[in-house]
Amino acid sequence: MYSFNYVRPSSVAEAVKALNGGNFLSGGMTLLPSLKMRLARPETLVDLAGIAELTGITIEGDRLCIGAMTRHSDVASSADIQRVLPALAELAGGIGDPLVRNRGTIGGSIANSDPSADYPAAAVALDATIVTDRREIPASSFFTGLFMTALQAGELVTRIKFPMIKRAAYAKFPSPASRYAMVGVMVVDTGKGVRVAVTGAGPCVFRQEAFEKALDQNFAPQAIDGIVVSADGLNQDLFGTPEYRANLISVMTRRAVAAVQARR
Amino acid sequence: MGIAVAMVVNGRNVTAEVDERTLLVEFLRRDLRLTGTHVGCDTSQCGACVVHVDGRAIKSCTMLAVQASGSAVTTIEGLGSGTQLHAVQEAFRNCHGLQCGYCTPGMIMTAVELLKRNPNPSEHQIREGLEGNICRCTGYHNIVKAIASAAKVLQATAAA
């Protein structure tokens, strides 16, 4: 690990001011391993753990608001989230392993835009709003590519606002080693249309519009039978070919639709 | 030159100056000589380094010592009383829940938190709870049995 300045401010304003071209440190589940491998060399690490305004799970009007520093284990075990948006609690409870869930945060996961992270699928399928220190960004325009987001330099995610929709489910095929999604699919029946978001398969999360149209007509697993998913541009790695991932998109979508149906 | 840290480790107040890059596991093993916490992979995967920070089981190879400043840390050395083993340690011994023993401190620290969150876990829930801990001897079967056995003992103790 290269040397860095470490600061632990107590407010968002101080954190943004202290950054100075460095990195924000939230749960550190991606950043610390990157530093250990010398893949990153920030001059300053701004630890967000001391900022009370970045924590908390609240319901404000028709929105569920989750502070950026909320740990995955707290989302998974929150009675409020289990009640108003059970799919999100289930998704959080399947991230990594229990030890990772005790450190990793929703804000860190969203800001990192890892191609295999779980939260981006929920953010896009639920049409969440990403709140930062300076503006609100719709999830639909937030994830722009491999580890790329719409965040400007020095912009800090402060919380995520979700609509409260019971008819939603996430199905993932985890890598047996890392528990990252080989493919994960979030299906949401908003009442005004179905939204399907896919993670793990491409450079970043994306919607599967052909499935959405078919599910709008008939919300059932078999509704997507016969729709061919193109393998073009999908991820290729040690664990699977693009064709394998294309097939998994259909399989995980059917499972998620069945899980939504089972919720009634 | 270093950064001042202050934390409570196994009930004892500890202060030190550390390099900002010092990992929590390095601080525990090298500075405090608490070598019961092991380093297996050093890449956040194996769970040999699990300790509790403010009651949560975490991988101490993936946390800086400076991040733990102000917190309460419990390591495997802090579980029992010195003369008496913790119920989970006792169960690992009774059920032969270890072979080479390298993963054992992390397994036990993970198991203690698992049983705190879920006092009566199913076998499936125990296996899920151990997803972040790897046993290179592949001795999982007896580890799972040990945790199920400890759950019974702890519940009986709680009811008494």
Interface residues (C-beta under 8 A of the other chain):
Chain A: M1 S3 F4 N5 Y6 R8 L25 G28 M29 L32 P33 K36 L45 D47 A49 S73 S77 G96 D97 P98 L99 V100 N102 R103 A177 S178 R179
Chain B: I3 E20 R21 D42 T43 S44 Q45 G47 V50 R56 A57 I58 K59 T62 M63 L64 V66 Q67 T110 E113 L114 R117 G129 E131 G132 N133
